[in-house]
Amino acid sequence: MEDTLLLASLLKRMNENQLALGAAIEELSNWVEQRGSTEVAQNIRGALETLDGNAGFITLALASLSAEGRAKK
């Protein structure tokens, strides 16, 4: 019971960190592009697509773990 809630809480915070890092990296890619390095900016955005692509699954998994933890209470 508590292990599931702890895991869900841990993963939620890790996901929040991932989203924050993604936002910061996107800002850097914009800055790089404004200075003429469009190829580098495109490479950065390509890597960010992986973060975006996984975000939906992570959200669903967190919801499932949270619901499981609450159900076991």
Z-matrix of the N, CA and C atoms (Angstrom, degrees):
N
C 1 1.445
C 2 1.519 1 109.68
N 3 1.310 2 117.53 1 -64.58
C 4 1.458 3 120.65 2 -177.70
C 5 1.525 4 111.07 3 -66.30
N 6 1.345 5 116.64 4 -33.12
C 7 1.462 6 119.60 5 178.92
C 8 1.529 7 111.14 6 -62.10
N 9 1.315 8 116.99 7 -40.71
C 10 1.464 9 120.94 8 179.86
C 11 1.517 10 110.63 9 -65.30
N 12 1.333 11 116.47 10 -43.09
C 13 1.466 12 119.98 11 179.02
C 14 1.524 13 110.79 12 -67.00
N 15 1.318 14 117.10 13 -38.76
C 16 1.461 15 120.62 14 177.95
C 17 1.526 16 110.32 15 -64.22
N 18 1.325 17 116.51 16 -44.37
C 19 1.459 18 120.88 17 178.19
C 20 1.523 19 110.67 18 -61.27
N 21 1.321 20 116.73 19 -45.25
C 22 1.467 21 120.47 20 179.35
C 23 1.527 22 110.85 21 -61.50
N 24 1.322 23 116.71 22 -41.57
C 25 1.468 24 120.91 23 179.07
C 26 1.521 25 111.10 24 -64.96
N 27 1.315 26 116.64 25 -43.63
C 28 1.457 27 121.58 26 178.57
C 29 1.523 28 110.88 27 -61.20
N 30 1.328 29 116.53 28 -48.46
C 31 1.461 30 120.70 29 -179.26
C 32 1.523 31 111.48 30 -65.13
N 33 1.329 32 117.76 31 -34.72
C 34 1.460 33 121.08 32 177.16
C 35 1.524 34 110.42 33 -61.89
N 36 1.322 35 116.32 34 -45.23
C 37 1.470 36 119.52 35 179.83
C 38 1.529 37 111.34 36 -67.38
N 39 1.318 38 116.59 37 -37.70
C 40 1.464 39 119.35 38 177.07
C 41 1.530 40 110.14 39 -64.60
N 42 1.328 41 116.75 40 -39.22
C 43 1.454 42 121.02 41 177.67
C 44 1.531 43 110.67 42 -64.62
N 45 1.323 44 117.00 43 -41.47
C 46 1.467 45 120.45 44 177.30
C 47 1.530 46 110.43 45 -61.96
N 48 1.325 47 116.81 46 -40.22
C 49 1.465 48 120.18 47 176.81
C 50 1.527 49 110.59 48 -63.07
N 51 1.322 50 116.75 49 -42.44
C 52 1.462 51 121.24 50 179.77
C 53 1.524 52 110.52 51 -61.71
N 54 1.327 53 116.88 52 -42.63
C 55 1.461 54 120.66 53 179.29
C 56 1.529 55 111.14 54 -65.35
N 57 1.326 56 116.42 55 -40.32
C 58 1.467 57 120.21 56 178.63
C 59 1.527 58 111.13 57 -64.98
N 60 1.315 59 116.40 58 -43.12
C 61 1.467 60 119.97 59 177.63
C 62 1.526 61 110.86 60 -63.65
N 63 1.312 62 116.34 61 -40.85
C 64 1.461 63 120.17 62 177.92
C 65 1.523 64 111.62 63 -60.46
N 66 1.333 65 116.65 64 -42.75
C 67 1.468 66 120.60 65 178.95
C 68 1.527 67 110.81 66 -64.48
N 69 1.316 68 116.35 67 -42.12
C 70 1.467 69 120.02 68 179.28
C 71 1.525 70 111.11 69 -64.80
N 72 1.312 71 116.59 70 -41.91
C 73 1.462 72 120.63 71 -179.95
C 74 1.528 73 110.38 72 -66.81
N 75 1.320 74 116.78 73 -36.37
C 76 1.460 75 119.51 74 176.96
C 77 1.526 76 110.74 75 -63.53
N 78 1.318 77 117.30 76 -40.58
C 79 1.464 78 120.46 77 176.42
C 80 1.530 79 110.68 78 -60.89
N 81 1.321 80 116.29 79 -41.25
C 82 1.462 81 119.89 80 178.15
C 83 1.524 82 111.38 81 -65.12
N 84 1.324 83 116.75 82 -38.32
C 85 1.464 84 118.81 83 179.28
C 86 1.526 85 110.57 84 -65.52
N 87 1.321 86 117.43 85 -36.97
C 88 1.470 87 120.54 86 175.65
C 89 1.525 88 110.69 87 -62.99
N 90 1.312 89 116.00 88 -42.70
C 91 1.470 90 121.87 89 179.62
C 92 1.533 91 110.09 90 -62.97
N 93 1.319 92 116.42 91 -44.33
C 94 1.463 93 121.67 92 179.46
C 95 1.531 94 109.91 93 -62.46
N 96 1.328 95 115.93 94 -44.53
C 97 1.469 96 120.04 95 -178.58
C 98 1.536 97 111.14 96 -63.76
N 99 1.315 98 117.13 97 -39.43
C 100 1.460 99 121.05 98 179.47
C 101 1.523 100 111.97 99 -62.65
N 102 1.320 101 116.37 100 -22.65
C 103 1.452 102 120.89 101 -179.81
C 104 1.527 103 112.39 102 -97.24
N 105 1.331 104 115.51 103 11.92
C 106 1.452 105 119.69 104 171.40
C 107 1.515 106 116.98 105 98.59
N 108 1.299 107 118.67 106 -1.66
C 109 1.468 108 120.64 107 -179.09
C 110 1.525 109 109.95 108 -95.54
N 111 1.312 110 115.72 109 67.86
C 112 1.463 111 119.41 110 -175.85
C 113 1.528 112 112.37 111 -66.12
N 114 1.321 113 117.14 112 -34.01
C 115 1.481 114 119.50 113 179.86
C 116 1.533 115 110.74 114 -65.19
N 117 1.322 116 116.91 115 -42.66
C 118 1.467 117 120.60 116 178.35
C 119 1.530 118 109.85 117 -64.28
N 120 1.326 119 116.10 118 -43.13
C 121 1.468 120 120.02 119 179.31
C 122 1.526 121 110.76 120 -61.34
N 123 1.327 122 117.26 121 -39.73
C 124 1.464 123 120.32 122 178.36
C 125 1.530 124 111.21 123 -65.70
N 126 1.316 125 117.03 124 -38.79
C 127 1.470 126 120.28 125 177.12
C 128 1.523 127 111.19 126 -63.18
N 129 1.319 128 115.76 127 -41.58
C 130 1.470 129 120.54 128 178.70
C 131 1.526 130 109.30 129 -62.64
N 132 1.320 131 116.23 130 -45.92
C 133 1.475 132 119.39 131 -179.24
C 134 1.525 133 111.59 132 -64.20
N 135 1.305 134 116.77 133 -32.75
C 136 1.459 135 119.77 134 175.76
C 137 1.515 136 111.80 135 -62.90
N 138 1.325 137 116.17 136 -41.16
C 139 1.464 138 119.96 137 177.17
C 140 1.529 139 110.88 138 -67.17
N 141 1.325 140 116.53 139 -36.26
C 142 1.463 141 120.21 140 179.04
C 143 1.525 142 112.08 141 -66.42
N 144 1.330 143 117.01 142 -26.27
C 145 1.468 144 120.25 143 177.37
C 146 1.526 145 110.97 144 -61.72
N 147 1.321 146 116.70 145 -31.64
C 148 1.464 147 119.80 146 176.63
C 149 1.523 148 110.34 147 -63.88
N 150 1.333 149 116.27 148 -43.98
C 151 1.467 150 119.84 149 177.18
C 152 1.523 151 110.81 150 -59.92
N 153 1.320 152 116.01 151 -46.41
C 154 1.462 153 120.41 152 -179.99
C 155 1.522 154 111.63 153 -63.30
N 156 1.306 155 115.93 154 -40.94
C 157 1.456 156 120.16 155 -179.29
C 158 1.522 157 113.50 156 -63.70
N 159 1.318 158 116.49 157 -32.01
C 160 1.466 159 120.74 158 -179.59
C 161 1.527 160 113.17 159 -87.65
N 162 1.312 161 117.60 160 -14.59
C 163 1.464 162 121.16 161 -174.67
C 164 1.528 163 112.53 162 -59.80
N 165 1.327 164 117.25 163 -42.48
C 166 1.465 165 120.15 164 -179.58
C 167 1.518 166 112.52 165 -62.58
N 168 1.326 167 116.48 166 -44.39
C 169 1.467 168 120.07 167 179.05
C 170 1.523 169 110.64 168 -63.68
N 171 1.316 170 116.55 169 -43.22
C 172 1.466 171 120.71 170 -179.45
C 173 1.526 172 110.00 171 -60.90
N 174 1.312 173 116.82 172 -43.67
C 175 1.465 174 120.87 173 179.48
C 176 1.527 175 110.92 174 -61.20
N 177 1.323 176 117.27 175 -44.90
C 178 1.468 177 120.79 176 178.87
C 179 1.525 178 111.63 177 -64.52
N 180 1.324 179 116.77 178 -41.83
C 181 1.462 180 120.19 179 179.64
C 182 1.522 181 111.35 180 -64.43
N 183 1.320 182 117.00 181 -41.11
C 184 1.463 183 120.77 182 177.96
C 185 1.528 184 111.05 183 -63.92
N 186 1.312 185 116.68 184 -41.95
C 187 1.469 186 120.29 185 178.05
C 188 1.522 187 110.52 186 -62.28
N 189 1.314 188 116.79 187 -41.14
C 190 1.460 189 121.24 188 179.56
C 191 1.521 190 111.51 189 -65.08
N 192 1.330 191 116.36 190 -45.46
C 193 1.466 192 119.68 191 178.90
C 194 1.525 193 111.69 192 -64.60
N 195 1.315 194 116.81 193 -40.31
C 196 1.462 195 120.36 194 179.29
C 197 1.519 196 110.84 195 -64.01
N 198 1.336 197 116.40 196 -43.27
C 199 1.470 198 120.69 197 179.42
C 200 1.521 199 110.58 198 -64.81
N 201 1.320 200 116.69 199 -40.13
C 202 1.466 201 121.14 200 178.92
C 203 1.530 202 110.49 201 -63.37
N 204 1.328 203 115.51 202 -43.76
C 205 1.465 204 119.93 203 179.50
C 206 1.512 205 112.28 204 -64.21
N 207 1.330 206 117.29 205 -39.37
C 208 1.463 207 120.16 206 178.75
C 209 1.527 208 110.96 207 -70.03
N 210 1.312 209 117.18 208 -35.64
C 211 1.460 210 120.83 209 -179.73
C 212 1.514 211 112.25 210 -67.33
N 213 1.336 212 117.11 211 -29.04
C 214 1.463 213 120.85 212 -179.06
C 215 1.523 214 112.89 213 -81.25
N 216 1.310 215 117.05 214 -11.35
C 217 1.480 216 120.66 215 -179.44
C 218 1.485 217 112.25 216 -63.25
